[in-house]
């Protein structure tokens, strides 16, 4: 079972491993930096559309972002 904190920490880890600043990455996937902050902190869950954009940017499957696979 996944939760918002797991998803958020995975998004943050993937972003920082790639050396991406929060605002720059948010712009690349079409959201505001504050929204990305709330996703990473676990206050909100990303929509399917945002997960899809993150998968393309990070070149990983949704399973990775959702914390199902490493």
N, CA, C and O atoms as a Tinker XYZ file with bonds, in Angstrom:
   280  protein
     1  N      0.849000   -1.187000    0.000000    73     2
     2  CA     0.000000    0.000000    0.000000    64     1     3
     3  C      0.889000    1.243000    0.000000    63     2     4     5
     4  O      1.876000    1.302000    0.733000    81     3
     5  N      0.550000    2.204000   -0.796000    73     3     6
     6  CA     1.333000    3.432000   -0.841000    64     5     7
     7  C      0.564000    4.527000   -0.121000    63     6     8     9
     8  O     -0.641000    4.422000    0.108000    81     7
     9  N      1.290000    5.578000    0.228000    73     7    10
    10  CA     0.622000    6.736000    0.816000    64     9    11
    11  C      1.253000    8.000000    0.255000    63    10    12    13
    12  O      2.258000    7.951000   -0.454000    81    11
    13  N      0.651000    9.123000    0.582000    73    11    14
    14  CA     1.106000   10.396000    0.037000    64    13    15
    15  C      2.542000   10.708000    0.431000    63    14    16    17
    16  O      3.288000   11.266000   -0.374000    81    15
    17  N      2.952000   10.359000    1.657000    73    15    18
    18  CA     4.316000   10.646000    2.085000    64    17    19
    19  C      5.327000    9.839000    1.289000    63    18    20    21
    20  O      6.387000   10.351000    0.931000    81    19
    21  N      5.006000    8.570000    1.006000    73    19    22
    22  CA     5.895000    7.737000    0.204000    64    21    23
    23  C      6.022000    8.296000   -1.201000    63    22    24    25
    24  O      7.125000    8.400000   -1.737000    81    23
    25  N      4.905000    8.652000   -1.793000    73    23    26
    26  CA     4.915000    9.215000   -3.143000    64    25    27
    27  C      5.715000   10.510000   -3.155000    63    26    28    29
    28  O      6.562000   10.711000   -4.025000    81    27
    29  N      5.452000   11.377000   -2.205000    73    27    30
    30  CA     6.152000   12.659000   -2.146000    64    29    31
    31  C      7.647000   12.499000   -1.963000    63    30    32    33
    32  O      8.429000   13.188000   -2.619000    81    31
    33  N      8.057000   11.599000   -1.082000    73    31    34
    34  CA     9.496000   11.419000   -0.861000    64    33    35
    35  C     10.153000   10.798000   -2.088000    63    34    36    37
    36  O     11.314000   11.084000   -2.378000    81    35
    37  N      9.422000    9.950000   -2.810000    73    35    38
    38  CA     9.962000    9.375000   -4.040000    64    37    39
    39  C     10.129000   10.451000   -5.106000    63    38    40    41
    40  O     11.149000   10.492000   -5.794000    81    39
    41  N      9.139000   11.318000   -5.243000    73    39    42
    42  CA     9.238000   12.417000   -6.213000    64    41    43
    43  C     10.438000   13.295000   -5.873000    63    42    44    45
    44  O     11.224000   13.641000   -6.755000    81    43
    45  N     10.581000   13.655000   -4.610000    73    43    46
    46  CA    11.705000   14.492000   -4.186000    64    45    47
    47  C     13.041000   13.800000   -4.478000    63    46    48    49
    48  O     13.972000   14.424000   -4.987000    81    47
    49  N     13.125000   12.506000   -4.152000    73    47    50
    50  CA    14.363000   11.758000   -4.381000    64    49    51
    51  C     14.717000   11.730000   -5.863000    63    50    52    53
    52  O     15.861000   11.995000   -6.231000    81    51
    53  N     13.751000   11.412000   -6.712000    73    51    54
    54  CA    14.001000   11.360000   -8.151000    64    53    55
    55  C     14.431000   12.731000   -8.682000    63    54    56    57
    56  O     15.334000   12.833000   -9.512000    81    55
    57  N     13.775000   13.768000   -8.194000    73    55    58
    58  CA    14.092000   15.130000   -8.657000    64    57    59
    59  C     15.502000   15.536000   -8.232000    63    58    60    61
    60  O     16.272000   16.055000   -9.041000    81    59
    61  N     15.836000   15.300000   -6.975000    73    59    62
    62  CA    17.152000   15.730000   -6.479000    64    61    63
    63  C     18.279000   14.877000   -7.050000    63    62    64    65
    64  O     19.376000   15.385000   -7.278000    81    63
    65  N     18.029000   13.589000   -7.285000    73    63    66
    66  CA    19.037000   12.728000   -7.907000    64    65    67
    67  C     19.417000   13.238000   -9.293000    63    66    68    69
    68  O     20.537000   13.031000   -9.760000    81    67
    69  N     18.488000   13.894000   -9.926000    73    67    70
    70  CA    18.735000   14.432000  -11.264000    64    69    71
    71  C     19.191000   15.889000  -11.240000    63    70    72    73
    72  O     19.380000   16.510000  -12.286000    81    71
    73  N     19.363000   16.420000  -10.041000    73    71    74
    74  CA    19.864000   17.784000   -9.893000    64    73    75
    75  C     18.884000   18.853000  -10.335000    63    74    76    77
    76  O     19.294000   19.930000  -10.767000    81    75
    77  N     17.589000   18.566000  -10.232000    73    75    78
    78  CA    16.568000   19.515000  -10.679000    64    77    79
    79  C     16.068000   20.361000   -9.516000    63    78    80    81
    80  O     15.734000   19.831000   -8.456000    81    79
    81  N     16.017000   21.659000   -9.712000    73    79    82
    82  CA    15.447000   22.574000   -8.730000    64    81    83
    83  C     13.932000   22.414000   -8.769000    63    82    84    85
    84  O     13.362000   22.176000   -9.835000    81    83
    85  N     13.281000   22.540000   -7.630000    73    83    86
    86  CA    11.830000   22.338000   -7.534000    64    85    87
    87  C     11.064000   23.198000   -8.548000    63    86    88    89
    88  O     10.207000   22.682000   -9.265000    81    87
    89  N     11.357000   24.480000   -8.616000    73    87    90
    90  CA    10.605000   25.360000   -9.523000    64    89    91
    91  C     10.842000   24.999000  -10.986000    63    90    92    93
    92  O      9.918000   25.048000  -11.798000    81    91
    93  N     12.081000   24.637000  -11.323000    73    91    94
    94  CA    12.383000   24.259000  -12.703000    64    93    95
    95  C     11.652000   22.985000  -13.103000    63    94    96    97
    96  O     11.098000   22.889000  -14.199000    81    95
    97  N     11.656000   22.010000  -12.203000    73    95    98
    98  CA    10.969000   20.755000  -12.513000    64    97    99
    99  C      9.462000   20.971000  -12.591000    63    98   100   101
   100  O      8.795000   20.416000  -13.464000    81    99
   101  N      8.931000   21.774000  -11.682000    73    99   102
   102  CA     7.497000   22.063000  -11.707000    64   101   103
   103  C      7.098000   22.673000  -13.047000    63   102   104   105
   104  O      6.077000   22.303000  -13.627000    81   103
   105  N      7.897000   23.596000  -13.526000    73   103   106
   106  CA     7.608000   24.243000  -14.807000    64   105   107
   107  C      7.639000   23.221000  -15.947000    63   106   108   109
   108  O      6.818000   23.276000  -16.862000    81   107
   109  N      8.592000   22.293000  -15.881000    73   107   110
   110  CA     8.716000   21.278000  -16.936000    64   109   111
   111  C      7.489000   20.374000  -17.008000    63   110   112   113
   112  O      7.141000   19.887000  -18.083000    81   111
   113  N      6.832000   20.147000  -15.869000    73   111   114
   114  CA     5.658000   19.268000  -15.886000    64   113   115
   115  C      4.348000   20.049000  -15.851000    63   114   116   117
   116  O      3.272000   19.458000  -15.767000    81   115
   117  N      4.439000   21.385000  -15.916000    73   115   118
   118  CA     3.248000   22.216000  -16.075000    64   117   119
   119  C      2.478000   22.537000  -14.813000    63   118   120   121
   120  O      1.266000   22.748000  -14.857000    81   119
   121  N      3.186000   22.577000  -13.668000    73   119   122
   122  CA     2.521000   22.964000  -12.422000    64   121   123
   123  C      3.337000   24.051000  -11.733000    63   122   124   125
   124  O      4.469000   24.334000  -12.127000    81   123
   125  N      2.764000   24.649000  -10.720000    73   123   126
   126  CA     3.460000   25.676000   -9.936000    64   125   127
   127  C      4.419000   25.014000   -8.942000    63   126   128   129
   128  O      4.198000   23.883000   -8.510000    81   127
   129  N      5.480000   25.732000   -8.590000    73   127   130
   130  CA     6.438000   25.227000   -7.617000    64   129   131
   131  C      5.801000   24.909000   -6.276000    63   130   132   133
   132  O      6.180000   23.939000   -5.620000    81   131
   133  N      4.836000   25.720000   -5.867000    73   131   134
   134  CA     4.137000   25.485000   -4.611000    64   133   135
   135  C      3.330000   24.199000   -4.633000    63   134   136   137
   136  O      3.215000   23.508000   -3.621000    81   135
   137  N      2.775000   23.886000   -5.790000    73   135   138
   138  CA     2.016000   22.639000   -5.919000    64   137   139
   139  C      2.961000   21.447000   -5.798000    63   138   140   141
   140  O      2.639000   20.462000   -5.134000    81   139
   141  N      4.127000   21.536000   -6.440000    73   139   142
   142  CA     5.109000   20.459000   -6.338000    64   141   143
   143  C      5.571000   20.305000   -4.893000    63   142   144   145
   144  O      5.747000   19.184000   -4.415000    81   143
   145  N      5.765000   21.407000   -4.204000    73   143   146
   146  CA     6.132000   21.356000   -2.790000    64   145   147
   147  C      5.081000   20.567000   -1.999000    63   146   148   149
   148  O      5.430000   19.699000   -1.199000    81   147
   149  N      3.818000   20.862000   -2.220000    73   147   150
   150  CA     2.743000   20.174000   -1.488000    64   149   151
   151  C      2.683000   18.688000   -1.832000    63   150   152   153
   152  O      2.350000   17.865000   -0.979000    81   151
   153  N      3.006000   18.341000   -3.084000    73   151   154
   154  CA     3.071000   16.925000   -3.461000    64   153   155
   155  C      4.223000   16.234000   -2.735000    63   154   156   157
   156  O      4.060000   15.144000   -2.188000    81   155
   157  N      5.388000   16.881000   -2.738000    73   155   158
   158  CA     6.565000   16.284000   -2.102000    64   157   159
   159  C      6.412000   16.162000   -0.593000    63   158   160   161
   160  O      6.955000   15.241000    0.016000    81   159
   161  N      5.689000   17.069000    0.000000    73   159   162
   162  CA     5.483000   17.029000    1.452000    64   161   163
   163  C      4.335000   16.107000    1.858000    63   162   164   165
   164  O      4.108000   15.884000    3.048000    81   163
   165  N      3.611000   15.572000    0.877000    73   163   166
   166  CA     2.539000   14.633000    1.168000    64   165   167
   167  C      1.209000   15.267000    1.509000    63   166   168   169
   168  O      0.307000   14.594000    2.009000    81   167
   169  N      1.077000   16.568000    1.242000    73   167   170
   170  CA    -0.190000   17.239000    1.510000    64   169   171
   171  C     -1.240000   16.902000    0.456000    63   170   172   173
   172  O     -2.439000   16.950000    0.731000    81   171
   173  N     -0.789000   16.560000   -0.751000    73   171   174
   174  CA    -1.679000   16.210000   -1.857000    64   173   175
   175  C     -1.091000   15.028000   -2.612000    63   174   176   177
   176  O      0.113000   14.778000   -2.556000    81   175
   177  N     -1.945000   14.311000   -3.311000    73   175   178
   178  CA    -1.506000   13.237000   -4.199000    64   177   179
   179  C     -1.520000   13.757000   -5.635000    63   178   180   181
   180  O     -2.406000   14.526000   -6.008000    81   179
   181  N     -0.552000   13.344000   -6.433000    73   179   182
   182  CA    -0.541000   13.798000   -7.828000    64   181   183
   183  C     -1.648000   13.131000   -8.633000    63   182   184   185
   184  O     -2.011000   11.981000   -8.386000    81   183
   185  N     -2.171000   13.868000   -9.589000    73   183   186
   186  CA    -3.177000   13.314000  -10.495000    64   185   187
   187  C     -2.489000   12.352000  -11.465000    63   186   188   189
   188  O     -1.263000   12.327000  -11.573000    81   187
   189  N     -3.294000   11.572000  -12.158000    73   187   190
   190  CA    -2.761000   10.647000  -13.161000    64   189   191
   191  C     -2.000000   11.417000  -14.246000    63   190   192   193
   192  O     -0.979000   10.948000  -14.748000    81   191
   193  N     -2.498000   12.577000  -14.595000    73   191   194
   194  CA    -1.847000   13.409000  -15.619000    64   193   195
   195  C     -0.457000   13.835000  -15.157000    63   194   196   197
   196  O      0.499000   13.781000  -15.932000    81   195
   197  N     -0.341000   14.258000  -13.902000    73   195   198
   198  CA     0.953000   14.691000  -13.367000    64   197   199
   199  C      1.891000   13.499000  -13.230000    63   198   200   201
   200  O      3.078000   13.609000  -13.535000    81   199
   201  N      1.373000   12.359000  -12.775000    73   199   202
   202  CA     2.215000   11.162000  -12.677000    64   201   203
   203  C      2.768000   10.787000  -14.052000    63   202   204   205
   204  O      3.943000   10.444000  -14.179000    81   203
   205  N      1.926000   10.851000  -15.070000    73   203   206
   206  CA     2.365000   10.538000  -16.431000    64   205   207
   207  C      3.484000   11.468000  -16.873000    63   206   208   209
   208  O      4.478000   11.016000  -17.443000    81   207
   209  N      3.331000   12.766000  -16.615000    73   207   210
   210  CA     4.374000   13.727000  -16.987000    64   209   211
   211  C      5.669000   13.453000  -16.228000    63   210   212   213
   212  O      6.756000   13.551000  -16.799000    81   211
   213  N      5.559000   13.108000  -14.933000    73   211   214
   214  CA     6.750000   12.789000  -14.146000    64   213   215
   215  C      7.435000   11.535000  -14.682000    63   214   216   217
   216  O      8.663000   11.481000  -14.752000    81   215
   217  N      6.653000   10.532000  -15.058000    73   215   218
   218  CA     7.227000    9.308000  -15.620000    64   217   219
   219  C      8.051000    9.616000  -16.862000    63   218   220   221
   220  O      9.149000    9.087000  -17.039000    81   219
   221  N      7.518000   10.465000  -17.706000    73   219   222
   222  CA     8.238000   10.838000  -18.924000    64   221   223
   223  C      9.508000   11.618000  -18.601000    63   222   224   225
   224  O     10.555000   11.362000  -19.197000    81   223
   225  N      9.435000   12.550000  -17.681000    73   223   226
   226  CA    10.600000   13.350000  -17.311000    64   225   227
   227  C     11.682000   12.517000  -16.618000    63   226   228   229
   228  O     12.870000   12.659000  -16.910000    81   227
   229  N     11.253000   11.643000  -15.694000    73   227   230
   230  CA    12.205000   10.828000  -14.935000    64   229   231
   231  C     12.598000    9.548000  -15.665000    63   230   232   233
   232  O     13.561000    8.883000  -15.282000    81   231
   233  N     11.856000    9.203000  -16.715000    73   231   234
   234  CA    12.049000    7.963000  -17.464000    64   233   235
   235  C     11.957000    6.748000  -16.547000    63   234   236   237
   236  O     12.831000    5.881000  -16.544000    81   235
   237  N     10.879000    6.707000  -15.772000    73   235   238
   238  CA    10.571000    5.584000  -14.891000    64   237   239
   239  C      9.099000    5.224000  -15.073000    63   238   240   241
   240  O      8.334000    5.986000  -15.666000    81   239
   241  N      8.713000    4.070000  -14.564000    73   239   242
   242  CA     7.304000    3.676000  -14.623000    64   241   243
   243  C      6.539000    4.321000  -13.481000    63   242   244   245
   244  O      7.135000    4.799000  -12.516000    81   243
   245  N      5.248000    4.331000  -13.591000    73   243   246
   246  CA     4.406000    4.863000  -12.516000    64   245   247
   247  C      4.575000    4.053000  -11.242000    63   246   248   249
   248  O      4.407000    4.591000  -10.147000    81   247
   249  N      4.905000    2.767000  -11.360000    73   247   250
   250  CA     5.150000    1.932000  -10.198000    64   249   251
   251  C      6.254000    2.509000   -9.317000    63   250   252   253
   252  O      6.180000    2.418000   -8.091000    81   251
   253  N      7.258000    3.089000   -9.921000    73   251   254
   254  CA     8.361000    3.680000   -9.165000    64   253   255
   255  C      7.860000    4.906000   -8.403000    63   254   256   257
   256  O      8.112000    5.036000   -7.206000    81   255
   257  N      7.165000    5.788000   -9.077000    73   255   258
   258  CA     6.661000    7.009000   -8.429000    64   257   259
   259  C      5.671000    6.673000   -7.324000    63   258   260   261
   260  O      5.655000    7.329000   -6.282000    81   259
   261  N      4.856000    5.669000   -7.542000    73   259   262
   262  CA     3.857000    5.284000   -6.549000    64   261   263
   263  C      4.446000    4.461000   -5.407000    63   262   264   265
   264  O      3.745000    4.144000   -4.446000    81   263
   265  N      5.724000    4.115000   -5.504000    73   263   266
   266  CA     6.376000    3.377000   -4.428000    64   265   267
   267  C      6.127000    1.882000   -4.465000    63   266   268   269
   268  O      6.352000    1.189000   -3.472000    81   267
   269  N      5.666000    1.379000   -5.595000    73   267   270
   270  CA     5.405000   -0.057000   -5.731000    64   269   271
   271  C      6.692000   -0.797000   -6.087000    63   270   272   273
   272  O      6.913000   -1.922000   -5.638000    81   271
   273  N      7.535000   -0.163000   -6.893000    73   271   274
   274  CA     8.837000   -0.712000   -7.291000    64   273   275
   275  C      9.918000    0.309000   -6.988000    63   274   276   277
   276  O      9.653000    1.508000   -6.896000    81   275
   277  N     11.147000   -0.184000   -6.835000    73   275   278
   278  CA    12.291000    0.732000   -6.623000    64   277   279
   279  C     12.827000    1.178000   -7.927000    63   278   280
   280  O     13.787000    1.949000   -7.969000    81   279
